Amino acid sequence: MSQNQHQLPHIAHRISQALNITSQQVVATAQLLEEGATVPFISRYRKEMTGSLDETQVVAIRDQLTDFAALEKRRRNMLDSLAERELLTPALEQALGKAEDLTTLEDIFLPYKQKRKTRAVMAKEKGLEPLAQALFTGQDSTIQPADFVDSEKEVHSEEEALAGARDIMAEWISEDANLRANLRRLFADKAEVRSSVVKKKQEEGAKYRDYFDWQEIANKTPSHRLLAMFRGAEEKVLRLAIRPDEDAALALIKRRFSSQGRFREQVQLAAEESYKRLLGPSLENELRADVKQRADQEAIQVFAENIRELLLAPALGQQRVMALDPGFRTGAKLVCLSEQGQLLDFTTVYPTHGAKQQEEAGQTITRLCQKHRIRAIAIGNGTAGRETEQFVRGLGLDTNILITLVNESGASIYSASEVARREFPDHDITVRGAVSIGRRLQDPLAELVKLDPASIGVGQYQHDVNQAALKKALDDVVMHCVNTVGVEVNSGSQELLAYVSGLGPGLAAKIIAWREEQGPFVSRKQLLKVPRLGAKAFEQCAGFLRIHGAKNPLDNSAVHPERYAVVEKMAADVGCTVKELMERKELRDQIDLHRYISKDSGKGGSSQALGLPTLRDILEELARPGRDPRQEFTAFAFADGVNSMDDLIEEMRLPGIVTNVTRFGAFVDVGVHQDGLIHISQLADRFVKDPAEVVKVGQQVTVRVLEVDQQRKRIALSLREG
């Protein structure tokens, strides 16, 4: 992502205009990124340098800098190629230098691109370029196609000569940068998506029947429909075309390229051929890539938002938990976990089998609850989940024990993973799966980071989108969530620590190895003793790591060690210790933050600049040190007596949990093993543009049943009053 110094001001200006921020903010952020600072660190601890840019803005700057770097690399490759072939002229170099996007750059370079043996190249080899030039310019009064008939060059007739000339003209037309730009606008504005079923694929592709005969303007097609049609085409069920009206495209070409010569009809034929054989397919492929990228971006954004809500779901906290992974045939795998999520006990019970086995299951659950002082019971929400939940609720356990269903999506993937094998080498996948369910109740973030985010089922066509872009976006989300919450350095898993700013898998493993050999960390300074964890990594990670019970209370807060001195000065100025300052509001109220502002605290100041944004963060952190930004955990229960679709009645109102949010609505679990859909039109008693404005993954809602389609396994729900 490194940029030459002379390029940065120009790039910064363009980015600042696109993001509506100042060039100075862009330059400062670019410099921090260049120095290896992470997005969470920059947005949290370098507000004076960046003018308080948030993570979204920092990510946007980072991504645009990456795009510009790719553009410059491609420009350099083009210039080198042209110079090597002695084709680079001052005018061409200037044109390439002025191009500000990859599409324009490629259009300028297209006529000089080294080609495979095209029809035009072969026609030129037959000596037909002078004929093509004469026809194309209209200077054909003295030229005769017959003069180019030459059997040695395999031109056997006037028609073959004219056909070869048309091939050359068609290529010239297709390489015209201005024409391509005009046609590209036509494609962008007027192209229609046309989808039809492949003959004899109707039955095989029944799930795509909505698109067997479909047509709409491409730039207005929602992302979920585009991705569905792309998938249907990929599976060879659908034929897909994305083009504007052909007559409109040909009219554009013919207005630009016409001839008044004797052979003007040849130019017109070349124009038609150029569009049908070269320009049309080329620009359609471009547009396909563009609309696919747009659809991908929307789907990735939806997935990222859902993952963020899931990762930041309320945590029960450090409580002793019993977890059950239910099943009808195989019974329910039961585990008991300590406050820290360590496995204390495990067995299998059969709460959905015969009376004798149910009695034994009840006795086992009751005994283990007492033995391990269980405070909560987590039950997987998959097969037999509701039945197992009802069984446990009927046992008459201590009323202080929380009983709740837990979303088990991805638990089976974790149980078979290398991470699970490393944690529980002596236990099978059923035990590991149950442990994961229990830990998700204790701390969803700490457990879900062990999974590939793409394997958690809260996306929209996540397997159809650009996987590199998806991974990048989801990694950003996970890093944001982990650093927003913070990580206890003495209990965090390797997977959790790996997402801490400045660490990564290697240093995370080193931290765990150090604490296993040396014992728990007692101060943040000790992190500098970890092999390969140098001053830069410490700067990036220290503020996001917590040490409960540390001698210095600031080590269990989001105050960065580089700011400890200013907190100590604040405490001294009001005549108390740092601990007292954190505990007593009346002491904090005496502090005048303006006294601690450094002289270079304006935008773009030094990394040690200290201004009001950071000082306010510090004071807020002193009031609630190490606070968890997640909402308080609240228990949830589905409606009694509603266990399957057969129990649903239209207009019934039910409690539910939002399991997935898409661009067209939200899916809700109402406890019947089949999620219902709240269409976007049913989300509120007003117009809703984006479902995410109204609902979030994990949100508890009360829905109204609109329709139950047993045959298609579909449930229509509503949040509207009626």
N, C-alpha and C positions, 0 to 999 in steps of 0.2 A: 504494500500500500504506500511505500515511500514515494514522495513527489519531489521533483526538482524544485529548488527554492524559487526559481523564477516563474514556475508555473503555478505555485500555490495561491498567490493573490488573485489570479484570474479564476482559478477553480473555486476559491473561497467566495468570490463575488457571485458566481453562478449558483453555488449551493445556498448562499445566504438569501438570494432571491427566491429560490424554490421553496425554502423552509421558512421564509419571512423572519429571519434573524439577521444579525450583523455579520459582516465579514470577519471582524475581530473575534467573534465567538467561534466561527468556523476554524480560523487559524489556530486559536488556542486549543481547541479540541483536537485538531489534526496533530498538533505538536505533542499533546499528551498521549494520543494513540500511538504515535511514532515512537515515543519513549517506552511503550509497553504497558501503559495504564489500561485498566479494564473499564468497560461501560459502567458497572455499578460503582466503582471507585471514583470515576470522574464525576458522575452525577451526585454522589453523596459528599465527597470530600474535596472537590475542586470547584465549588460554586463561584468563588471569587474570580477564578480564571475564566470560566465559561459564561459568566452572567447567569448562573443558576439554570442551565439547561437541564431538562429532565432526561431520563433514560431513553425515551422514545426519540427525542431529538438527537441525542448522541449516537444512537444506533443509525438513524437516518444519515447523519454526517459520515459515519464510518462506511456505510454501504455505498454512498455516493462517491466517496474517495476511492473505494475499491473499483467501482464502475469506471471512474476516470482513469485509474491506473491501467485497467484492461484496454480502454480506448487508446491510451498513449502507446501501449505495447503493440497494438494492432497497427497504429499509424507508423510506428518506427519500422515494423516488419515490411509494410508496404513501401516506404521510402527506400529501405535497403534493397528490396527486390527490384524496384525501378532503377535505382542507381547501378546495380549489378548488371542489368540488361541494357544499360545506357539509354533508358527511356525517360529519365527524370529531367523535366524542363523547369525553369523558374516558375512559370505559370502553374504547372501541375503541382509543384511543391507548395506553392502558395495556397492553391485550392484545397489540397489535403490538410494543410496546416490550419485552415479556417474552419474545417468541418468540426462541428461540436457534438455530433452523435454518430454512433456506429453505422446507422443506416445510410446517412449522407456520405460517410467515408467509403463505404462499400460501393455505393452508386458511382462515385468519382473513379474508383479504382477498377470498376468492372471491365471497361474496354481494354485494360492493360493486364488483366488477370491471365495467367498462363492457362490455356485451355486444353482440354482433351480434343480429340479429332472430331470436331463438330461438322455438320453439313456445310456450314459457311467456310470452314477451314479447307475442306476438301474441294469446294468450288473455287477457292482462291488458288489452290494448287493446280487447278485445271486452266488457270489464266483468265478467269471470268471476272476478276475485280474491276478492270477498266469498263466492262460492259455494265456492271452494277453501278459504278460511279456515274456513268453517263445517264442511265435511266433515273437514278436517284436525284440527280441535280436538274434533270430536264434538258440537259445539253446533248440530246440524242438525234439531232437533225441529220447528222452525217454518218451516224453509226448504224451498222447492220448486224443483227444477231448471227446472220449466216457467216460473218467474218470470224466467228469464234468457234465454228464447227471444226473439230480437229480429232480425228479418230485416235491419233497417238495419245492424246490427252483424255480419251474416253468421253468426248463430247460429240455425239453422233448426229445431232439434229439441232435445228434452231430452238425447238421446244426445250431440249435438254440445256441449251445455253441459257435460255430465259429462266428455266427452273433453278439453275445454279445461281444466276444473278439475284433471283428472288430470295434464295437462302442467305446470300450475303447481306442483302438489304434488310431482311427480317432480323438478322443479328444486330445490324447497326441500329435499327429502330429499338430493339429490346435493350440496348446499352445506353440509350439516351437518358441522362440523369434527370433532366427537367420533365420528360414524359413519365418516367418511373415515379417521380414525386407526385405528379398530377393524378396518375392512375392509383397510386397508393392512397391518396386522399379519397378518391372515388370508392375504393375497396373499403376503407375505414368507415365511411359515412353510409354507403348504400348496399354493401354486400349482404346477402341473405344466407342464412344457414338453411340448407335443404337436406332433410334426412328421409331416406326411404329404406324399406326392408329388402334385404337380399332375397332373391327368389328361392323358395322352398325352405326359408329359415324362420318362417312365422312361428311355428310351434317351438322350435329350439330357443328362439329369442323372445318368448312371450313377455318376459319382464320389461322388454323395451317397446311394448306395443304402442305406448303413447307417441313414439317417434317413428312408427312405420310410414307415416306420411305427414311430415312436419316441416313448417316453413316460418321463419321470422327473421327480422333484421338482426344481424350479428352483434352490433354494438349495444343492443338492448336485451340480449339473451342472458338470463341469470346464470351465474357460475355453475350451479348444480345441474342445470339442464345441459349446458355445454359439456361438462365432464361426463354426464350420463351418455350423451351422444358419442363423445370420443371413445368411451369404453365400448359402446355397442359397435362402433366401427373397428376398433381394435380386435374385438371378438368375431369380426366378419359377419355380424348379424345385420348391420346397417351400412348403407352407402351414404357418405357425407360429402357435401359440396358447400363451399363458402365463397360465393362470387356475386358481384353486382350484375345488373342487366348487361348482356353482351353488347347490345346495340349502343348503349351509352359509352362503354369502354372503347368500342371501335370508332365512334364519332370523335372521341378525344384524340385518338391516334391519327385519324385521317385529317383532322384540323391542323395537326402539327406537321404531318408529312403528306404533302400532295405535290403533284407534278403537272405541269402544263405541256409536257413533251408528248411526242408521238406515242410513247409507250407508258402513258400515265396509268393505264389500267394495271400494268405490271407492278407499279408502286403500291396501288391499292390492294392488289392481291398479296403483296409482300407484307403490307400492314396487317391484313387479316390473319395471315399465317403467323406473323410475329406474335400476335396476341394469343391465338389458339395454341400454338406450339411452345412459345417461349415466355412471353410476358404473363399470360393468364395463369399457367401453372406455377411460375415463379412467385408472383404476387399472392396467389392463393396460399402457397406454402408459407410465405411470410405472414399472411394474415392468420392462418391456422396457428402458427407459432405465437403470434401476438395474443389472440383470443385465448389460447390455451394458457399462456403465461398469466393473463388477467384472471382467468378462472382459477388457476393454481394459487395466485396471490390471495384471492378472496377466500378460497378453501383453507389455505394455510393460516390466514388471519383468524378465521372462525375456529380452527383447531387450536391455535395458540391461545386464544381467549378462553376456550373451554379448559385447556390444560392448566392455565393460570388459576382459574377458579377451583379446579380440582386439587391442585397442589397447595393452594392457600385455604383449603377447607378447614373449618374449626377442628382443633385437636383436643381429645379428651385429656391428654397430659399423662403424667407419670402415675398411673393407677394400675393395680393388679388386674389382669384381664384374662377371662376364659374365652377362647375362640372356637367356633364350630364351623367346619367346612361340610355342609350337608350333602346327602345323597340318598336316593331311595334304596337302590339295590345294595350298595356297599356300606350303607350306614353313614354316620357323621364322624369325621375325624375330629377329636377334641384335644386341645392343648391349653395349658395354663402358662401365663407369662408373668414375669416379674415387672416391677415398675419401669425397668429399663428395657423391657422387651426380651429378656432372656428366658429360654425354655425351662420351665420348672417340672412339667409333667405332661404326659400325652397318653391317649388311649382311643378306642373306637366305641361309639355307642350307637344304638339302633332305635331312635325315637319314632320312626315311622313304620316299624315292623309289628309283630304280634304283641299281645298284652304282656307276656312274660318279659320280652326284650325291652318293651317300653318301661316296665317297672324297674328293670335293672338299670336302664339308661337314667331314669329319674334319680335312683339311689346314687349312682356314680356322680352325676352332675351336682347333687346336693352335697355329697361328701367332699368332692374336690373344691367346691366353693368355700366350705368351712375350713378345710385343710390349708388352702393357700390364701385365705382372706380376700377372695375375689370381690372387686368393686364394680365390675362391668362384664357383660357377656356380649361378644360380637358374633353375629351369625351371618355367614355368607348369603348373599341374596340370589344365588343361582338356583339350580334344581333342588327341590325340597326345602328351600329356604323358609318360605312362609309356614309350611307345616312344622318345621323344626322350631321356628320362633313361637308358634302357638303352643307347642308342647312345653317349651321351657317356661313360658309365661304361666302355664297351668300348674307348675310344680310347687307353688306357694313359697318361693324363695324369699329371703330378706328383701323387704320393699326398698331398701337403700341400694340394692344392686341394679344398675342400669342394664336393660336388655334392649338391644337394637340390631337391626339389619345393617350390614356393611357391604358396599359395592365391591364385589370380588373380581371385577374386570381386570384381566392381566395377571391374576394370582397364579394361574397355572403356568404362565410363561415364566414368572419369577421362580416357581418351584423347580423348574427344569433347567434353570440358568446356572452358569458358572458361579455367580455370586451366591446363590442359595447352596450350591454344593460346597463352597468354601466356608459358609457360615455353619452348615449342618451336614458335615461329611458322613455322619453315622445314621442319618435319618432319610426316609424315602420322601418322594415328592408329595405324598398326602400330608405328612407332618409339616413340611415346609410351606405348603399352601395354606394350611390352617394358621400357622405362625404369621404369615403375611397378612391374613385377614385381621388377626388380633392387633398387630402392629399398626395397621391402617387406622384403627380406631384411636390408638394412643397418639400417633403422629403421622397423618397421611403424607406429608411432605417427605419425612425421613424415609418412609417405606417406598413411596412411588418413584423416588429418584433412582432406585435400583433397577427400574424398568426402562427399556427403550420407550420414550414418550409415544412413538408412533404405534406401539402395541396396546395403548390404552384406548378403549373404544369410544372416544368422544369427538371424533372427527367427521368430516364430510368428504368422502372420496379420497381419504388420505393416501391410499395405495396407488391412486391414479395421478397424483401431482408429482412435480419435480422433487425427487427424494433428497437431493443435495440442498435445495432451498428449504424444504420442510425441516431437515435436520438442523440447519443453521437457525431457523426461526425458533424451533423448539428448544434448542440449546440456550438461546438467548432468554427464553421464558423461564426455563429451569434455573438458570443462573440468577435471573432477577428474583425469583421466588426464594431461593436459598439465601441469597444475600440480604433480602428484605427481612427475613425472619432471623437470620444469624444462626451460627452453629456452635454448639457446646463442644469445645475442642477435645474434651476428655471422654466423650461418649459418642460423638459423631462417627458414622460408618465411613469407610473409604469412599464409597460412592457419593455420600453427602459432602464430605470434605473436598472432593474433587471439583465440585461446582463453586467452591468459595473463590472469590476474586483473587487472582494471582497464584493459585495452587495448581490444580490439574491432577490427574491420576498419580503421576510420579511423586510429587511432594506430599499428596494425601497419604500414600503408602508409607513414606518416610516418617510422617507425623505419627501414624499408628504404630510403626515399628519402635519409634523413640519412646512413646508412652508405655508400650508393653515392656520395654527393657528398663526404663528409668522411673516408671511410675507416673502418676497424673501430673500434668502441667500445673504449676502453682502461680505462674505469672505469664503474661504475654511475652515478656522479654526472653523467657526460656525458649520460645519458638526459634530464636536466632541460633540455638544450639543444634537444631535439627540439621543433619547433613544436607547440603545443597540449597537450604532455605536462606538465601542471602538478604541483604538490606532491601533490594527492590521488591522481592516477593513478600517480605515482611511488611513493607509499606502498603502493598496492595491488599493483603489479607487480614492484617491485625484488627482493623476496625470491625470486621464481620465475624470474628471468632469470639466466643464467650468462655469465661472460666468462672464457674460457680464457686463461691466460697474463697475466691482469691483474696490475698491480703490487701491489695489495692482494689477498692470497690469499682473503680473505673474499668478494670479488666473484665467485668461482667456487664459492660455497657457498650453502646455504639459510639462512644467518644473515642476518637482515634488517639493512639499513644502520642502522636506528634502534638496533640492539644492538651496533654495532661498538665503542662506547665501553666497554661492560662487558667485551667480549672483550679489549680493549687493557689494561683494568685487571687482568683475570685474568693476562695475560702479564706485566705489570709486577710483580704480587704474587709471582710465582714466579721473577722475574728472567730473563725470556727475551723473544724477539720473538713476534709472533702466528704467524709461519710456523713457528718452532720448537715452539710450543705445539701446532700442528696435526700436526706430524711426530712428536712424542715422547710416548708414552703415560705415561712416568714423570713427566713434567711435569704432564700433565692430572690424574694421580692425586693430585697435591698440592692440588688445588683444592677448597675447602670452599664448595659452592654457597650455603649458608645466609648467607654473608657478603654476598651480592649481592642478596638479597631486598629489595624496596622496601616501605615501610610500608603502602602502599595496594594490596597484592597480593592481597587477598581477592576473592571473587566480586563482580562488579559494580564493581571498582576502575576507575581511570582507564585510558585507552588506553596510557599509558606504564608502567603497573604491571608489575612484574617479580617473578614468583614461581618456585617450583620447576618447574612444568610447562615453562615456556619455557626456564629455565636448563638443565634436563635435555636439551631438544631441542638447545640450543646446544652443549652438551658432546658430545652424540652426533654432531652435524654436524662438529665440529672433528676428531673421530676419523676420519670418512669424508667429507671435503668433496666436495660435488657428486655424491654417490653416486647411482647409477642403481638405483632400487628393483626393477627388473625382474630376473627370474631369468636365470641364465647361459644363453647359447645352446647348445643341444645338437643335433647333426645327427640326421636321421631318414631311414630308408630303408624302403620297402615290401618285402614278401617277393619274392624272386626267383621268376620263373616264374608269378606270379599277376598277370595283366594284364587279365582279363575275367571276367565271371560264369561262363563255361564252365570256368574253372580252379578254381572254388570247390567244395569237398567238405564235406559235413556233418561236424562235430566237428573240422575243421581249425582250428588256432590261428594267428592272424595278427597282425602289428603294424598299428596303425592310428592315425589322428589324429581326435579329436573335432572335428566341423565345426559342430555345432549342438546346443544343449541346449534341450529343451522341457519342458513339465509332464508329458508322458507318456513321456519317455525321451530318448535321445541318439542323434544320427546320427554315424556314423563312416566316414571314408574309408579303405578298405583297398587302394586302388590299382586298382580295376576299373571306374572311370568311373561307378559307381553306389553312392551311400552306403548303408550298412546301418543298420538301426535296432536299438538295444538298448532294448527295452521296459523301463519302470521296474521291472517285476518281475524283470528279468534283470540289474540293475545291481550287485547284491551278494547275498551269502548271508544276508541279513537284510532286514527290512522297510525300504523307502526311501519316505519321504514326498515328498521333493523331489529330483529328479535332480541339481540343482546342489550338493547336499551331497556327491555322489560324484564327479562329473566336471565339467570346465570346457572351454570351447572352446579348441582348440589343444593339449589334453593328449594325450600319447602313451600309448596303451594296447595291451594284448594281448588280443584278443577270440577267442571261440570261435564258429564258424559253426553256427547251429542249423538254418537252413532257407534254401533258395535257390528262389525262385519266378520262373523265367525269363519266364513269360507276363505276369505283373504287374510285372516288374522290381523285385522286392522281395527284400531280404536280411535275415534275422533273425539277430541276433548276441547274444552273452551275455558278461558279465564274471564270471558265477558259475563255481564250480569244476566243477560238473556234477551 
